[in-house]
Amino acid sequence: MKTVLLTHRYFWPDTSPYGLILRELAEMLDSKFDVQVFSTVPSYSKTTTGTPTTLGEPGGVTRITTLNEHTLGLPGRALNAIWYAVRLFIHIIRHRPSLVTASTFPPVLAALAAALACKITRSRFAYVLMDVYPDVVFLGKPHNLVYTTLAAIDNFSLRLADHIVVLSEDMKQSLVRRGIWADNIRTIPNIELGRAEAPVDTPPLPTFDTSRLTIAFCGNIGHFQGLDTFRSVVRTLCQRGVARIVFMGEGKYKPALLQYFKDNAVEHVHFIDRMPIHTARTLMANADLNLVSLSPGVSDCSFPSKASTICSVSGPLLVYDSPQSQLRQLVSKHGAGITGDHTQHKKIVQEISELHQNRERLKEFRDGSARLYDAHFERTRIISAWHKLISEGTNAAGVSTNRCGQ
């Protein structure tokens, strides 16, 4: 049986989205492969040793200890990134799995460590990009020496990879523009979150009357979500009595967003702290529209995986993104909701206002969301793609026969 080593800085019970996705992927691959996990001690507890444990998870889980970043700040994060990469390299050399996955956290370093170790052990290496680094942190900035150096290191790792997995065609094209061979890149969306999660006791979600549409935003309230411009759309909709919006989550932009609505006396805006995934799924299912917003250019470097979770509960979408983004095209193709970009605020307000007057379209959007899920995000389709990736390209001993760059 092939040994598959899934690696990431964070893994369940940490609540990092990819850590949760990795757990679901591990559970679904465990029936056909010997699935192992390499990660760190959960961030809320730094007292556990780094010895292999099971913790009720599929296969063995090896966790290493790291420094407390809350107290050490940026120097602690930098040291942890280096420490994680070194330990990952040593772990692969010692255990020699058939296939290793590494993602983009810690950025650049994790993939470099895994790529070099797999080169030595002749293990297959799958580089799974949740974001395209360093591009995502240089959006709107000049490509200086730091960018050039990091991109060169990352391209080196990409060229050593047997497989490169991205979440969207937009991300794939970004790598192609960096000179990466397109035939070695696969687009496999992330599995939706929370389907198998056992409900836990949480405060009940607020209930609202139906005089207004309810727009939900679940996830990171950060600087790359385009909320610095979409907030004016929210202001107009709320002041006209068309909609209310519910933000569920945390993030660096949350204080500024709260202050904006306070300064402009905008009512019917509700903030809820981050909740378990099953609670977020309930909000997504009950909302009239689910906001998925990105700042200009972000869709070239990333893909909002919460879209798969929204579609898994047939939630209508409100996509605020660049005109050419794959997500906007998918939503339009399947009739799963409303789309618009950063120059179309009047169009977005008008379409939502019309929806407020004609709510029968909501059923059409829900049906379209379900179609989009079946066509693009359905989990058996995604697991089948991973089974195919893991199973191909090895000989009887599990050694790679199609190493890129050799």
KEKE-3310 file (N, C-alpha, C; in steps of 0.2 Angstrom, whole numbers, plus 5000, padded with zeros to 4 digits):
npx = (5004:5003:5011:5006:5010:5004:5006:5007:5008:4997:4985:4970:4966:4967:4960:4963:4958:4964:4970:4959:4953:4963:4962:4949:4952:4962:4954:4946:4955:4961:4955:4961:4974:4990:4989:4998:5002:5010:5013:5011:5011:4994:4989:4984:4989:5004:5011:5011:5021:5031:5029:5023:5006:4989:4976:4963:4963:4964:4977:4994:4999:5011:5018:5026:5034:5033:5038:5030:5021:5012:5018:5031:5030:5035:5048:5047:5038:5046:5057:5049:5045:5057:5061:5051:5052:5065:5063:5053:5060:5069:5060:5054:5066:5069:5057:5053:5041:5029:5022:5022:5014:5015:5010:5007:5011:5022:5025:5034:5046:5041:5038:5050:5058:5052:5052:5066:5069:5061:5067:5079:5075:5068:5054:5038:5032:5020:5015:5004:4995:4988:4988:4996:5012:5027:5017:5004:5007:5012:5003:4999:5011:5028:5039:5051:5068:5067:5054:5058:5068:5061:5052:5060:5065:5053:5049:5059:5056:5043:5047:5053:5043:5032:5019:5008:4996:4982:4969:4961:4958:4962:4973:4981:4985:4992:5004:5008:5012:5023:5032:5030:5027:5012:5006:5009:5002:4988:4970:4962:4948:4946:4939:4922:4919:4915:4904:4905:4906:4903:4890:4892:4888:4883:4881:4864:4860:4856:4839:4830:4818:4808:4808:4819:4832:4844:4861:4875:4891:4904:4919:4937:4939:4948:4961:4962:4949:4942:4933:4935:4930:4918:4910:4903:4893:4886:4882:4873:4863:4858:4854:4843:4834:4834:4842:4850:4866:4876:4891:4902:4915:4933:4947:4960:4955:4943:4941:4942:4931:4920:4922:4919:4905:4900:4904:4896:4884:4877:4864:4858:4868:4877:4888:4896:4906:4919:4913:4910:4911:4899:4890:4892:4889:4875:4871:4875:4866:4854:4854:4849:4858:4875:4890:4904:4919:4933:4948:4954:4964:4967:4961:4969:4979:4973:4959:4943:4939:4928:4917:4914:4909:4897:4890:4888:4877:4867:4867:4863:4874:4884:4895:4909:4920:4935:4931:4935:4937:4937:4928:4917:4913:4909:4898:4889:4887:4880:4869:4869:4868:4872:4883:4897:4909:4922:4920:4906:4896:4883:4876:4876:4869:4857:4853:4852:4842:4831:4830:4825:4812:4807:4807:4806:4816:4826:4825:4828:4842:4846:4844:4853:4865:4866:4868:4880:4888:4887:4893:4906:4911:4908:4911:4915:4920:4931:4939:4941:4949:4960:4963:4967:4978:4987:4989:4994:5009:5019:5030:5030:5036:5032:5040:5043:5040:5040:5046:5047:5058:5069)
npy = (4994:5011:5024:5039:5055:5069:5086:5100:5116:5119:5108:5099:5098:5112:5127:5132:5135:5126:5117:5110:5106:5097:5087:5082:5077:5068:5058:5053:5048:5038:5025:5019:5021:5022:5034:5047:5061:5076:5089:5103:5106:5109:5126:5132:5125:5122:5112:5099:5085:5082:5069:5054:5053:5048:5054:5051:5052:5048:5036:5039:5054:5065:5078:5093:5103:5121:5138:5151:5161:5172:5179:5181:5187:5194:5189:5176:5170:5169:5161:5150:5146:5142:5132:5123:5119:5113:5102:5095:5092:5083:5073:5068:5062:5052:5044:5041:5041:5036:5046:5064:5078:5096:5112:5129:5135:5136:5149:5146:5140:5128:5120:5120:5113:5100:5097:5096:5085:5075:5073:5067:5055:5050:5050:5054:5070:5081:5097:5108:5121:5133:5147:5158:5161:5171:5180:5184:5192:5203:5210:5224:5230:5234:5222:5219:5215:5206:5200:5194:5185:5176:5171:5164:5154:5148:5144:5135:5124:5121:5116:5104:5097:5083:5083:5097:5106:5116:5128:5134:5139:5151:5153:5143:5149:5160:5153:5148:5160:5162:5154:5140:5123:5120:5107:5100:5105:5103:5106:5105:5108:5113:5102:5104:5111:5104:5095:5082:5085:5084:5092:5105:5113:5129:5147:5152:5157:5173:5178:5184:5196:5195:5206:5212:5207:5195:5195:5186:5185:5174:5170:5175:5191:5201:5210:5207:5204:5213:5221:5234:5242:5236:5239:5251:5247:5239:5249:5257:5248:5244:5256:5259:5250:5238:5227:5217:5214:5200:5197:5184:5180:5183:5195:5205:5217:5219:5228:5241:5240:5239:5252:5260:5258:5262:5276:5280:5278:5267:5255:5238:5230:5216:5208:5193:5183:5171:5155:5137:5126:5120:5128:5140:5134:5133:5146:5150:5142:5147:5160:5173:5178:5174:5182:5182:5189:5197:5207:5217:5207:5197:5185:5179:5173:5166:5156:5157:5146:5144:5145:5132:5126:5134:5131:5118:5118:5123:5137:5153:5164:5179:5186:5196:5201:5201:5203:5193:5182:5164:5160:5169:5167:5154:5155:5163:5155:5144:5150:5154:5164:5182:5193:5204:5217:5228:5240:5241:5245:5251:5243:5231:5235:5238:5225:5218:5225:5223:5209:5209:5213:5203:5189:5176:5172:5168:5154:5150:5153:5145:5133:5134:5135:5122:5115:5120:5115:5101:5100:5105:5105:5094:5081:5067:5068:5076:5068:5057:5063:5065:5052:5047:5055:5051:5037:5036:5035:5028:5014:4996:4997:5008:5019:5035:5037:5047:5059:5076:5087:5079)
npz = (5000:4996:5004:5009:5013:5020:5022:5032:5040:5049:5056:5059:5077:5075:5068:5055:5039:5028:5036:5041:5029:5025:5034:5031:5018:5021:5028:5018:5009:5016:5015:5004:5004:5014:5025:5031:5042:5043:5054:5066:5083:5089:5089:5100:5111:5117:5123:5121:5115:5101:5096:5087:5085:5086:5089:5086:5072:5055:5051:5055:5065:5065:5075:5078:5090:5091:5092:5102:5094:5097:5107:5103:5090:5074:5073:5079:5070:5059:5063:5066:5054:5047:5056:5054:5041:5041:5049:5042:5031:5036:5041:5030:5024:5033:5033:5020:5011:4999:4992:4994:5000:4999:5005:5003:5015:5028:5017:5002:5008:5014:5003:4996:5005:5005:4991:4989:4998:4993:4981:4985:4991:4981:4981:4976:4973:4977:4974:4982:4979:4989:4988:4976:4978:4977:4973:4978:4989:4983:4976:4966:4969:4966:4957:4965:4971:4981:4978:4965:4970:4978:4970:4961:4969:4972:4959:4956:4965:4960:4948:4951:4956:4954:4952:4951:4960:4959:4963:4954:4937:4935:4944:4938:4926:4931:4935:4923:4916:4924:4918:4921:4916:4908:4907:4918:4928:4938:4940:4955:4965:4982:4995:5001:5017:5033:5032:5038:5051:5068:5076:5088:5104:5102:5103:5098:5081:5076:5073:5059:5052:5037:5029:5023:5012:5017:5018:5019:5025:5027:5035:5033:5038:5030:5022:5009:5004:4997:5004:5008:4997:4994:5005:5003:4995:5003:5013:5005:5002:5014:5019:5011:5014:5008:5011:5024:5032:5037:5045:5048:5057:5059:5057:5050:5045:5051:5062:5056:5047:5056:5061:5050:5047:5059:5059:5048:5052:5049:5049:5053:5051:5055:5066:5070:5080:5075:5071:5074:5059:5056:5060:5053:5040:5042:5042:5029:5022:5025:5022:5010:5000:4998:5001:4992:4990:4983:4982:4968:4957:4965:4963:4953:4960:4970:4977:4983:4994:5001:4993:4988:4999:5002:4990:4992:5001:4994:4993:4988:4978:4979:4970:4970:4961:4950:4932:4924:4931:4936:4945:4944:4931:4932:4941:4934:4923:4928:4934:4947:4955:4959:4951:4950:4947:4954:4948:4946:4955:4955:4947:4954:4966:4960:4954:4966:4972:4964:4965:4978:4976:4969:4974:4970:4961:4969:4972:4959:4960:4970:4965:4954:4961:4967:4955:4951:4961:4959:4947:4948:4962:4968:4980:4978:4965:4967:4976:4968:4958:4966:4970:4957:4954:4964:4962:4949:4939:4946:4949:4953:4966:4971:4967:4959:4942:4933:4935:4936:4927:4927)
capx = (5000:5007:5011:5005:5012:5001:5010:5005:5009:4992:4981:4965:4960:4968:4955:4965:4954:4967:4971:4952:4952:4967:4959:4944:4955:4965:4949:4943:4960:4963:4953:4965:4981:4992:4989:5001:5002:5016:5011:5014:5006:4989:4992:4981:4992:5011:5014:5011:5027:5031:5029:5018:5000:4983:4971:4957:4963:4967:4984:4998:5000:5017:5017:5032:5033:5035:5038:5024:5021:5008:5022:5037:5029:5038:5054:5045:5035:5051:5060:5045:5045:5063:5061:5046:5055:5070:5060:5049:5065:5072:5055:5054:5072:5069:5052:5053:5034:5028:5021:5022:5011:5016:5006:5010:5012:5025:5026:5040:5050:5039:5038:5057:5061:5049:5055:5073:5069:5059:5073:5084:5072:5064:5047:5034:5031:5014:5015:4997:4995:4982:4989:5002:5017:5025:5013:4999:5009:5015:4998:4999:5017:5033:5042:5058:5073:5064:5050:5062:5072:5056:5049:5065:5065:5047:5049:5063:5052:5038:5050:5055:5037:5029:5012:5006:4989:4980:4962:4957:4961:4966:4979:4986:4988:4997:5010:5011:5015:5029:5036:5029:5024:5005:5004:5011:4997:4981:4966:4957:4946:4945:4932:4918:4920:4909:4899:4905:4908:4898:4888:4893:4884:4885:4875:4860:4861:4851:4834:4828:4812:4809:4807:4825:4836:4849:4867:4880:4899:4907:4926:4941:4937:4954:4963:4961:4942:4938:4928:4936:4926:4911:4906:4899:4887:4882:4879:4867:4858:4855:4850:4837:4829:4834:4845:4855:4872:4879:4898:4904:4922:4938:4952:4963:4951:4936:4940:4941:4924:4916:4922:4916:4898:4898:4904:4891:4877:4873:4861:4856:4875:4878:4895:4896:4913:4920:4909:4911:4909:4892:4886:4893:4885:4868:4870:4875:4860:4848:4855:4847:4864:4882:4895:4911:4922:4940:4951:4957:4970:4968:4958:4974:4983:4970:4952:4939:4936:4921:4912:4912:4904:4891:4886:4886:4871:4863:4867:4864:4880:4885:4902:4912:4927:4937:4926:4938:4938:4934:4922:4912:4911:4905:4891:4885:4885:4875:4864:4869:4868:4873:4890:4899:4916:4924:4917:4899:4892:4876:4873:4875:4864:4851:4851:4849:4835:4826:4829:4821:4806:4805:4811:4806:4823:4830:4824:4833:4849:4848:4845:4860:4871:4867:4871:4887:4891:4888:4897:4913:4914:4906:4917:4917:4923:4937:4942:4943:4955:4966:4965:4971:4985:4992:4990:4998:5016:5024:5031:5028:5039:5030:5044:5041:5043:5038:5049:5048:5065:5074)
capy = (5000:5017:5029:5046:5060:5075:5090:5107:5119:5118:5102:5098:5102:5119:5129:5135:5131:5121:5111:5107:5103:5092:5082:5078:5074:5062:5053:5050:5044:5033:5018:5016:5022:5023:5041:5050:5068:5080:5096:5106:5105:5114:5133:5134:5121:5121:5108:5092:5083:5081:5062:5053:5052:5047:5059:5049:5054:5043:5035:5042:5061:5068:5085:5096:5109:5128:5144:5155:5167:5177:5183:5183:5191:5192:5185:5170:5167:5168:5155:5144:5144:5139:5126:5118:5117:5109:5096:5092:5089:5077:5068:5064:5058:5046:5039:5039:5040:5036:5053:5069:5084:5102:5117:5136:5138:5142:5150:5145:5136:5121:5117:5119:5107:5094:5095:5093:5079:5070:5072:5063:5049:5048:5050:5059:5076:5085:5104:5110:5129:5137:5153:5158:5165:5177:5185:5186:5197:5208:5213:5231:5232:5233:5216:5220:5210:5201:5196:5190:5180:5171:5168:5160:5148:5144:5141:5129:5119:5119:5112:5098:5093:5078:5086:5104:5106:5123:5127:5137:5140:5158:5151:5139:5153:5164:5149:5147:5166:5162:5149:5133:5119:5119:5100:5097:5108:5101:5110:5101:5112:5110:5099:5108:5110:5103:5090:5077:5088:5084:5098:5106:5118:5136:5152:5152:5162:5178:5177:5191:5196:5194:5212:5213:5201:5193:5194:5183:5184:5170:5169:5179:5198:5203:5215:5205:5202:5218:5224:5241:5245:5233:5242:5256:5244:5237:5255:5259:5243:5244:5263:5259:5245:5232:5221:5217:5209:5197:5195:5179:5178:5188:5197:5212:5223:5220:5235:5247:5239:5241:5259:5263:5257:5267:5283:5282:5277:5261:5250:5232:5227:5212:5205:5187:5180:5165:5150:5131:5126:5118:5134:5144:5131:5134:5153:5150:5139:5151:5167:5175:5179:5173:5186:5180:5195:5198:5213:5216:5203:5191:5178:5176:5170:5162:5154:5157:5139:5144:5144:5125:5125:5138:5127:5111:5119:5126:5144:5158:5168:5186:5186:5203:5199:5203:5201:5187:5176:5158:5159:5173:5163:5148:5157:5165:5149:5139:5154:5152:5170:5188:5194:5211:5219:5234:5246:5240:5245:5253:5237:5226:5237:5237:5218:5215:5228:5219:5202:5210:5214:5197:5184:5169:5171:5165:5147:5148:5154:5139:5127:5135:5133:5115:5113:5121:5110:5094:5100:5107:5104:5088:5078:5061:5070:5078:5062:5053:5066:5064:5045:5046:5058:5047:5030:5035:5037:5024:5007:4992:4998:5015:5024:5039:5036:5053:5065:5082:5090:5074)
capz = (5000:4995:5010:5007:5018:5019:5027:5033:5047:5054:5055:5064:5078:5073:5064:5049:5033:5024:5040:5041:5022:5024:5038:5027:5013:5024:5030:5012:5006:5021:5014:4999:5005:5021:5025:5037:5042:5047:5056:5072:5089:5089:5091:5107:5116:5115:5128:5118:5112:5094:5095:5083:5089:5082:5090:5082:5065:5050:5050:5061:5064:5068:5077:5081:5094:5088:5097:5103:5089:5100:5111:5099:5084:5068:5073:5081:5064:5054:5066:5066:5047:5046:5060:5051:5034:5042:5052:5037:5026:5040:5042:5023:5023:5038:5032:5013:5009:4992:4989:4999:4998:5003:5003:5003:5022:5027:5010:4998:5012:5015:4996:4995:5009:5003:4985:4990:5002:4989:4976:4988:4992:4975:4983:4972:4977:4974:4977:4982:4980:4991:4985:4972:4981:4981:4969:4982:4993:4979:4972:4966:4971:4961:4958:4967:4971:4986:4974:4960:4973:4981:4964:4958:4973:4971:4952:4957:4969:4955:4942:4954:4958:4950:4951:4954:4961:4960:4965:4949:4931:4935:4947:4934:4921:4934:4935:4916:4915:4927:4915:4923:4911:4910:4907:4924:4933:4938:4944:4959:4970:4989:4997:5006:5024:5038:5031:5043:5057:5073:5079:5095:5107:5101:5104:5092:5076:5076:5068:5056:5048:5029:5025:5020:5011:5022:5014:5024:5023:5032:5033:5035:5036:5029:5017:5002:5002:4994:5008:5008:4992:4994:5011:5001:4992:5009:5015:5001:5002:5021:5020:5006:5017:5004:5014:5030:5031:5043:5045:5053:5056:5062:5052:5052:5042:5055:5066:5051:5044:5061:5062:5044:5048:5065:5057:5043:5055:5045:5053:5050:5049:5061:5067:5074:5080:5071:5074:5071:5052:5055:5062:5047:5035:5043:5040:5022:5019:5026:5019:5003:4996:5001:4998:4991:4988:4982:4979:4961:4956:4970:4960:4949:4965:4975:4975:4989:4994:5004:4988:4988:5005:5000:4985:4995:5005:4989:4995:4982:4978:4977:4969:4969:4959:4943:4927:4920:4936:4935:4949:4941:4925:4934:4944:4928:4918:4931:4936:4954:4959:4956:4950:4948:4949:4958:4945:4945:4962:4954:4944:4960:4970:4956:4954:4973:4974:4960:4969:4984:4974:4965:4977:4966:4958:4974:4970:4953:4962:4974:4960:4951:4966:4967:4949:4951:4966:4956:4941:4950:4968:4972:4984:4975:4959:4969:4979:4962:4955:4970:4969:4951:4955:4969:4959:4943:4938:4950:4948:4958:4972:4973:4966:4954:4935:4929:4939:4932:4928:4926)
cpx = (5004:5006:5011:5006:5009:5004:5007:5006:5004:4988:4976:4968:4961:4962:4957:4961:4958:4969:4964:4951:4956:4965:4953:4947:4959:4960:4947:4949:4962:4961:4957:4972:4983:4994:4993:5001:5007:5013:5014:5008:5001:4991:4989:4984:4999:5015:5015:5018:5026:5031:5023:5012:4994:4978:4964:4957:4965:4974:4988:4999:5006:5017:5024:5030:5036:5035:5031:5024:5017:5013:5029:5036:5032:5044:5052:5042:5041:5055:5056:5045:5051:5063:5057:5049:5060:5068:5056:5054:5068:5067:5054:5060:5071:5063:5051:5046:5034:5027:5020:5018:5014:5012:5010:5010:5016:5026:5033:5044:5048:5039:5045:5060:5058:5051:5062:5073:5067:5063:5078:5081:5068:5057:5044:5032:5025:5014:5008:4997:4988:4982:4995:5007:5023:5020:5008:5000:5012:5010:4998:5006:5023:5037:5049:5062:5070:5059:5054:5066:5067:5053:5053:5065:5059:5047:5054:5059:5046:5041:5052:5049:5035:5022:5011:4999:4987:4972:4958:4961:4965:4973:4984:4989:4993:5004:5013:5014:5022:5034:5035:5025:5017:5003:5005:5006:4990:4976:4961:4955:4946:4939:4929:4920:4914:4904:4899:4906:4902:4896:4890:4889:4887:4879:4871:4861:4855:4845:4832:4821:4813:4808:4813:4828:4842:4855:4872:4887:4902:4915:4931:4939:4944:4955:4962:4954:4938:4933:4929:4932:4919:4907:4902:4892:4883:4878:4873:4861:4854:4851:4844:4832:4829:4837:4849:4861:4874:4886:4899:4911:4926:4942:4954:4959:4944:4936:4939:4934:4919:4916:4918:4908:4896:4898:4899:4884:4873:4871:4860:4863:4876:4885:4894:4903:4913:4917:4912:4908:4902:4888:4886:4889:4877:4866:4870:4869:4854:4848:4852:4853:4870:4887:4902:4915:4930:4942:4954:4963:4970:4966:4964:4979:4980:4963:4949:4936:4930:4916:4909:4907:4897:4887:4884:4879:4866:4862:4868:4871:4880:4892:4904:4919:4929:4932:4929:4938:4934:4927:4916:4909:4907:4898:4887:4883:4880:4869:4863:4869:4869:4881:4891:4906:4916:4922:4910:4895:4885:4873:4872:4869:4857:4848:4849:4843:4830:4825:4824:4814:4803:4809:4810:4812:4827:4830:4829:4840:4851:4849:4852:4866:4872:4870:4878:4891:4892:4893:4905:4916:4912:4912:4919:4921:4930:4942:4945:4949:4961:4968:4969:4978:4990:4993:4994:5005:5021:5024:5029:5030:5037:5035:5042:5044:5042:5041:5050:5055:5070:5075)
cpy = (5006:5021:5036:5051:5067:5080:5097:5110:5118:5112:5102:5096:5110:5121:5132:5131:5126:5115:5107:5103:5097:5086:5078:5074:5067:5056:5050:5046:5038:5026:5015:5017:5023:5030:5043:5057:5071:5087:5098:5105:5111:5121:5135:5130:5119:5117:5101:5091:5082:5073:5060:5051:5050:5052:5057:5051:5048:5042:5039:5050:5063:5075:5087:5102:5116:5133:5148:5161:5173:5182:5185:5187:5189:5188:5177:5166:5165:5161:5149:5141:5140:5132:5121:5115:5112:5102:5092:5088:5082:5071:5064:5060:5051:5041:5037:5037:5039:5042:5058:5075:5090:5107:5124:5139:5133:5143:5149:5140:5129:5117:5115:5113:5101:5092:5093:5086:5073:5068:5067:5056:5046:5046:5055:5065:5080:5092:5107:5117:5131:5144:5153:5163:5165:5182:5188:5192:5203:5211:5221:5234:5230:5226:5218:5214:5204:5197:5191:5184:5174:5168:5163:5153:5144:5141:5134:5123:5117:5115:5105:5094:5088:5080:5093:5104:5113:5122:5130:5137:5147:5157:5148:5144:5158:5160:5149:5154:5166:5157:5142:5129:5118:5112:5097:5100:5105:5105:5105:5106:5109:5107:5104:5106:5108:5098:5084:5079:5087:5090:5099:5112:5125:5141:5152:5158:5167:5177:5184:5190:5196:5201:5214:5207:5201:5191:5191:5183:5180:5169:5174:5187:5202:5208:5213:5203:5208:5222:5232:5245:5243:5236:5247:5253:5242:5243:5257:5254:5243:5251:5263:5254:5239:5226:5222:5213:5207:5195:5190:5178:5184:5190:5204:5218:5224:5226:5241:5246:5241:5249:5263:5263:5262:5274:5285:5280:5272:5256:5244:5228:5223:5208:5199:5184:5173:5159:5143:5130:5124:5124:5139:5141:5132:5141:5153:5147:5143:5158:5168:5175:5178:5177:5183:5186:5195:5204:5211:5212:5197:5185:5175:5172:5166:5160:5154:5150:5138:5143:5137:5123:5128:5134:5121:5112:5123:5134:5148:5162:5175:5187:5193:5201:5202:5200:5194:5181:5170:5158:5163:5170:5157:5150:5159:5159:5145:5143:5153:5159:5177:5190:5201:5212:5226:5240:5246:5240:5247:5247:5232:5228:5236:5230:5215:5218:5225:5212:5203:5211:5207:5191:5177:5167:5167:5157:5145:5149:5148:5133:5128:5133:5126:5112:5114:5117:5103:5094:5102:5106:5098:5083:5071:5062:5072:5073:5058:5056:5065:5056:5044:5049:5053:5040:5030:5037:5034:5017:5003:4994:5005:5020:5028:5037:5042:5059:5071:5085:5085:5072)
cpz = (5000:5002:5007:5013:5016:5024:5026:5040:5052:5052:5061:5071:5078:5068:5057:5043:5030:5029:5041:5035:5022:5029:5034:5021:5015:5025:5023:5008:5010:5019:5008:5000:5013:5022:5032:5036:5046:5048:5062:5077:5088:5092:5098:5112:5113:5120:5126:5115:5105:5092:5091:5087:5084:5083:5087:5075:5061:5050:5056:5059:5068:5069:5080:5085:5090:5094:5097:5099:5092:5104:5108:5093:5078:5068:5075:5075:5059:5057:5065:5058:5045:5049:5056:5045:5036:5045:5047:5032:5030:5040:5035:5022:5027:5035:5025:5011:5001:4988:4995:4996:5002:5000:5003:5010:5026:5019:5007:5002:5013:5008:4995:4999:5007:4996:4985:4993:4997:4983:4978:4988:4986:4976:4978:4976:4973:4978:4976:4984:4982:4989:4981:4975:4977:4978:4973:4986:4990:4975:4972:4968:4966:4962:4959:4968:4976:4982:4969:4964:4975:4975:4961:4962:4972:4964:4953:4960:4964:4950:4945:4956:4952:4948:4955:4954:4963:4961:4959:4943:4931:4939:4942:4929:4924:4934:4928:4914:4918:4924:4917:4917:4913:4910:4914:4930:4932:4943:4948:4965:4977:4990:5001:5013:5028:5037:5036:5050:5062:5076:5087:5098:5106:5102:5097:5087:5077:5071:5065:5052:5041:5025:5021:5018:5016:5017:5020:5021:5029:5030:5036:5033:5035:5024:5010:5000:4999:4998:5009:5003:4993:5000:5008:4998:4998:5012:5011:5002:5009:5022:5016:5009:5012:5007:5020:5028:5037:5042:5050:5052:5060:5056:5054:5049:5046:5059:5061:5048:5049:5062:5056:5045:5054:5062:5052:5046:5051:5050:5049:5047:5056:5061:5072:5074:5076:5075:5071:5064:5052:5056:5055:5041:5036:5041:5033:5019:5020:5023:5012:4998:5001:4998:4998:4987:4988:4980:4972:4961:4960:4967:4955:4954:4970:4973:4982:4990:4998:4999:4987:4994:5004:4995:4988:4999:5000:4991:4989:4983:4976:4976:4967:4968:4952:4938:4924:4925:4935:4939:4947:4935:4927:4937:4939:4924:4921:4934:4944:4959:4955:4956:4948:4950:4953:4955:4944:4951:4960:4951:4950:4964:4966:4956:4961:4974:4970:4963:4975:4982:4971:4968:4974:4963:4963:4973:4964:4955:4966:4970:4956:4955:4967:4961:4949:4956:4962:4950:4943:4957:4972:4974:4981:4969:4962:4972:4973:4959:4959:4970:4963:4951:4959:4966:4953:4944:4943:4948:4954:4965:4975:4972:4959:4947:4931:4932:4934:4933:4928:4919)
residu = (MET:LYS:THR:VAL:LEU:LEU:THR:HIS:ARG:TYR:PHE:TRP:PRO:ASP:THR:SER:PRO:TYR:GLY:LEU:ILE:LEU:ARG:GLU:LEU:ALA:GLU:MET:LEU:ASP:SER:LYS:PHE:ASP:VAL:GLN:VAL:PHE:SER:THR:VAL:PRO:SER:TYR:SER:LYS:THR:THR:THR:GLY:THR:PRO:THR:THR:LEU:GLY:GLU:PRO:GLY:GLY:VAL:THR:ARG:ILE:THR:THR:LEU:ASN:GLU:HIS:THR:LEU:GLY:LEU:PRO:GLY:ARG:ALA:LEU:ASN:ALA:ILE:TRP:TYR:ALA:VAL:ARG:LEU:PHE:ILE:HIS:ILE:ILE:ARG:HIS:ARG:PRO:SER:LEU:VAL:THR:ALA:SER:THR:PHE:PRO:PRO:VAL:LEU:ALA:ALA:LEU:ALA:ALA:ALA:LEU:ALA:CYS:LYS:ILE:THR:ARG:SER:ARG:PHE:ALA:TYR:VAL:LEU:MET:ASP:VAL:TYR:PRO:ASP:VAL:VAL:PHE:LEU:GLY:LYS:PRO:HIS:ASN:LEU:VAL:TYR:THR:THR:LEU:ALA:ALA:ILE:ASP:ASN:PHE:SER:LEU:ARG:LEU:ALA:ASP:HIS:ILE:VAL:VAL:LEU:SER:GLU:ASP:MET:LYS:GLN:SER:LEU:VAL:ARG:ARG:GLY:ILE:TRP:ALA:ASP:ASN:ILE:ARG:THR:ILE:PRO:ASN:ILE:GLU:LEU:GLY:ARG:ALA:GLU:ALA:PRO:VAL:ASP:THR:PRO:PRO:LEU:PRO:THR:PHE:ASP:THR:SER:ARG:LEU:THR:ILE:ALA:PHE:CYS:GLY:ASN:ILE:GLY:HIS:PHE:GLN:GLY:LEU:ASP:THR:PHE:ARG:SER:VAL:VAL:ARG:THR:LEU:CYS:GLN:ARG:GLY:VAL:ALA:ARG:ILE:VAL:PHE:MET:GLY:GLU:GLY:LYS:TYR:LYS:PRO:ALA:LEU:LEU:GLN:TYR:PHE:LYS:ASP:ASN:ALA:VAL:GLU:HIS:VAL:HIS:PHE:ILE:ASP:ARG:MET:PRO:ILE:HIS:THR:ALA:ARG:THR:LEU:MET:ALA:ASN:ALA:ASP:LEU:ASN:LEU:VAL:SER:LEU:SER:PRO:GLY:VAL:SER:ASP:CYS:SER:PHE:PRO:SER:LYS:ALA:SER:THR:ILE:CYS:SER:VAL:SER:GLY:PRO:LEU:LEU:VAL:TYR:ASP:SER:PRO:GLN:SER:GLN:LEU:ARG:GLN:LEU:VAL:SER:LYS:HIS:GLY:ALA:GLY:ILE:THR:GLY:ASP:HIS:THR:GLN:HIS:LYS:LYS:ILE:VAL:GLN:GLU:ILE:SER:GLU:LEU:HIS:GLN:ASN:ARG:GLU:ARG:LEU:LYS:GLU:PHE:ARG:ASP:GLY:SER:ALA:ARG:LEU:TYR:ASP:ALA:HIS:PHE:GLU:ARG:THR:ARG:ILE:ILE:SER:ALA:TRP:HIS:LYS:LEU:ILE:SER:GLU:GLY:THR:ASN:ALA:ALA:GLY:VAL:SER:THR:ASN:ARG:CYS:GLY:GLN)
# end
